[in-house]
């Protein structure tokens, strides 16, 4: 199978070259099963699992029997912390738990590779030459996105994947754009790729992403 090619755009939105995509990563195959597992695991791992209630044994007080067992005409009661009583414990309430799901790295990589192929098939995969100077401002980034036909009024969510050595100033500028999320390409996951309508990756970021998926970090 021959490698696909994709256009590379500059900050003016003009095509500057075409590059070949690695045929082992961009092979057009999509594993829906791997995507499902990766997204399910990602969402589960975001859960804190901190919801907690006290049962009758954990509520303070209630040590004394409210009244004697027989002869009062009332129902038997052993503690005023029974779930039947006001201020009593909770029956079958939630307790702290761990929702973590651990996936094999191969499934994570397959899911990410599949989502990249999905974006490529949808023509929502954009390769950017670079973002300009490290000291680029938010206004300049918004202008660059507009040159790529991505604006806030279009209500398009966008994910930008940066190279590992991206400047801190650039990240500070990017976080002010509400319709744009960003991450390092070596840390990208299937959930965020699929959740965004447009995927933009810098040329260097794409190289690092391919190396990661091929196991050559």
C-alpha positions as CSV (number, residue, x, y, z in Angstrom):
1,X,0.0,0.0,0.0
2,X,1.4,3.4,-1.0
3,X,1.6,6.1,1.6
4,X,-1.0,8.9,1.5
5,X,0.1,12.4,0.9
6,X,-1.2,15.5,2.7
7,X,-0.8,19.3,2.1
8,X,1.2,21.4,4.6
9,X,0.0,24.9,5.2
10,X,1.8,28.0,6.4
11,X,0.4,30.6,8.9
12,X,-1.2,32.4,5.9
13,X,-3.3,29.4,5.1
14,X,-1.3,28.8,1.9
15,X,-0.2,25.3,0.8
16,X,3.6,25.2,0.9
17,X,4.4,21.5,0.3
18,X,3.0,18.0,0.3
19,X,4.4,15.3,2.6
20,X,3.9,11.6,2.6
21,X,2.1,10.1,5.6
22,X,3.5,6.9,7.1
23,X,1.5,4.0,5.6
24,X,1.8,2.0,8.8
25,X,-0.1,4.6,10.7
26,X,-2.3,6.2,8.1
27,X,-3.5,3.0,6.5
28,X,-7.2,3.9,6.4
29,X,-8.2,1.2,8.9
30,X,-10.5,2.1,11.8
31,X,-10.9,-0.2,14.8
32,X,-14.2,0.8,16.4
33,X,-13.7,-1.7,19.2
34,X,-10.4,-0.2,20.2
35,X,-11.9,3.3,20.0
36,X,-14.8,2.2,22.3
37,X,-12.4,0.7,24.9
38,X,-10.1,3.7,24.9
39,X,-12.9,6.3,25.3
40,X,-14.6,4.2,27.9
41,X,-11.4,3.9,29.9
42,X,-10.6,7.6,29.5
43,X,-14.0,8.7,30.8
44,X,-13.9,6.2,33.6
45,X,-10.4,7.4,34.7
46,X,-11.7,11.0,34.9
47,X,-14.1,9.9,37.7
48,X,-13.0,10.7,41.2
49,X,-15.1,8.2,43.0
50,X,-15.4,10.4,46.1
51,X,-19.1,10.1,46.7
52,X,-19.6,8.8,50.3
53,X,-22.3,8.3,52.9
54,X,-22.3,6.8,56.4
55,X,-24.1,3.7,57.3
56,X,-25.6,3.2,60.8
57,X,-22.3,1.9,62.2
58,X,-20.4,5.0,61.1
59,X,-22.8,7.7,62.3
60,X,-21.7,9.1,65.7
61,X,-23.9,8.4,68.7
62,X,-26.7,5.9,68.9
63,X,-25.0,3.7,71.4
64,X,-27.8,3.6,73.9
65,X,-31.0,1.6,73.3
66,X,-33.8,4.3,72.9
67,X,-36.3,2.4,75.1
68,X,-36.7,-1.0,76.6
69,X,-37.5,-3.9,74.3
70,X,-40.9,-4.8,75.6
71,X,-43.8,-3.2,77.4
72,X,-43.9,0.3,75.8
73,X,-46.3,-0.4,73.0
74,X,-43.9,0.9,70.5
75,X,-41.8,-0.9,67.9
76,X,-38.5,-2.4,68.9
77,X,-35.6,0.0,68.5
78,X,-31.9,-0.8,69.1
79,X,-30.4,2.5,68.0
80,X,-31.5,6.0,67.1
81,X,-29.0,5.9,64.2
82,X,-31.0,3.3,62.4
83,X,-31.7,4.2,58.7
84,X,-35.4,4.3,59.7
85,X,-34.7,7.3,62.0
86,X,-34.1,10.9,61.3
87,X,-30.3,11.6,61.4
88,X,-29.7,7.9,61.0
89,X,-27.4,6.2,58.7
90,X,-27.9,5.6,54.9
91,X,-28.9,2.2,53.6
92,X,-26.8,1.0,50.6
93,X,-25.3,4.5,50.0
94,X,-22.3,5.2,47.9
95,X,-18.8,4.8,49.3
96,X,-15.4,5.9,47.8
97,X,-14.3,3.6,45.0
98,X,-11.7,3.5,42.2
99,X,-13.1,3.6,38.7
100,X,-9.7,3.3,37.0
101,X,-9.5,1.1,33.9
102,X,-6.1,0.0,32.7
103,X,-5.8,-0.6,29.0
104,X,-2.8,-2.3,27.3
105,X,-0.7,0.2,25.4
106,X,-1.3,-1.6,22.1
107,X,-5.0,-0.9,22.4
108,X,-4.4,2.8,23.3
109,X,-2.1,3.2,20.2
110,X,-4.6,1.3,18.0
111,X,-7.4,3.6,19.1
112,X,-5.4,6.7,18.6
113,X,-4.3,5.5,15.1
114,X,-7.9,4.8,14.2
115,X,-9.1,8.2,15.3
116,X,-6.4,9.8,13.2
117,X,-7.6,7.9,10.2
118,X,-11.1,9.0,10.9
119,X,-10.1,12.6,10.8
120,X,-8.1,12.1,7.6
121,X,-11.1,10.4,5.9
122,X,-13.4,13.3,7.0
123,X,-10.9,15.9,5.6
124,X,-10.6,17.3,9.1
125,X,-6.9,16.7,9.4
126,X,-4.7,19.8,8.9
127,X,-0.9,19.9,9.0
128,X,0.6,23.3,9.8
129,X,4.2,24.1,9.0
130,X,4.7,26.0,12.2
131,X,3.0,28.6,14.4
132,X,5.5,31.3,14.0
133,X,7.6,32.9,16.7
134,X,7.5,31.4,20.2
135,X,6.3,34.8,21.6
136,X,3.2,34.7,19.4
137,X,0.1,36.4,20.9
138,X,-3.4,35.1,21.2
139,X,-4.7,37.5,18.6
140,X,-2.1,36.2,16.1
141,X,-3.1,32.6,16.7
142,X,-6.8,33.5,16.1
143,X,-5.7,35.1,12.8
144,X,-3.8,32.0,11.8
145,X,-6.8,29.8,12.6
146,X,-9.0,32.2,10.5
147,X,-6.6,31.7,7.6
148,X,-7.2,28.0,7.9
149,X,-11.0,28.7,7.8
150,X,-11.5,28.0,11.5
151,X,-13.3,30.8,13.4
152,X,-15.4,31.1,16.6
153,X,-18.5,32.0,14.7
154,X,-18.4,28.7,12.8
155,X,-18.8,26.9,16.2
156,X,-16.1,24.4,15.4
157,X,-14.1,22.7,18.1
158,X,-10.5,22.3,17.3
159,X,-7.6,20.3,18.7
160,X,-4.0,21.5,18.1
161,X,-1.2,19.0,18.6
162,X,2.2,20.7,19.3
163,X,5.8,19.3,19.3
164,X,7.3,18.4,22.7
165,X,9.5,21.5,22.8
166,X,6.7,24.1,22.2
167,X,7.4,27.3,24.0
168,X,5.6,28.2,27.3
169,X,4.6,31.6,25.9
170,X,2.9,29.9,23.0
171,X,0.9,27.6,25.4
172,X,-0.1,30.7,27.4
173,X,-1.5,32.3,24.2
174,X,-3.4,29.2,23.1
175,X,-5.2,28.7,26.4
176,X,-7.2,32.0,25.9
177,X,-9.0,30.6,22.8
178,X,-12.2,29.0,24.0
179,X,-12.9,26.9,20.9
180,X,-9.3,25.6,20.8
181,X,-7.8,22.9,22.9
182,X,-4.2,21.8,22.7
183,X,-1.8,19.1,23.8
184,X,1.7,17.8,23.0
185,X,1.5,15.2,20.2
186,X,3.3,12.7,22.3
187,X,0.5,12.9,24.9
188,X,-2.4,12.9,22.6
189,X,-5.2,10.4,23.2
190,X,-8.1,9.0,21.2
191,X,-10.8,10.7,23.2
192,X,-9.6,14.3,22.6
193,X,-9.0,13.6,18.9
194,X,-12.4,12.2,18.3
195,X,-14.1,14.9,20.5
196,X,-12.8,17.7,18.3
197,X,-14.2,18.5,14.9
198,X,-10.9,19.7,13.4
199,X,-7.4,18.3,14.1
200,X,-4.4,20.6,13.5
201,X,-0.9,19.2,14.0
202,X,2.3,20.9,13.4
203,X,4.8,19.3,11.1
204,X,7.2,18.6,13.9
205,X,4.4,17.4,16.1
206,X,3.3,14.9,13.4
207,X,6.8,13.5,13.2
208,X,6.8,12.9,16.9
209,X,3.3,11.5,16.9
210,X,4.3,8.9,14.2
211,X,7.4,7.9,16.1
212,X,5.4,7.4,19.3
213,X,2.9,5.2,17.6
214,X,5.6,3.2,16.0
215,X,7.3,2.7,19.4
216,X,10.3,5.0,18.7
217,X,9.7,7.6,21.3
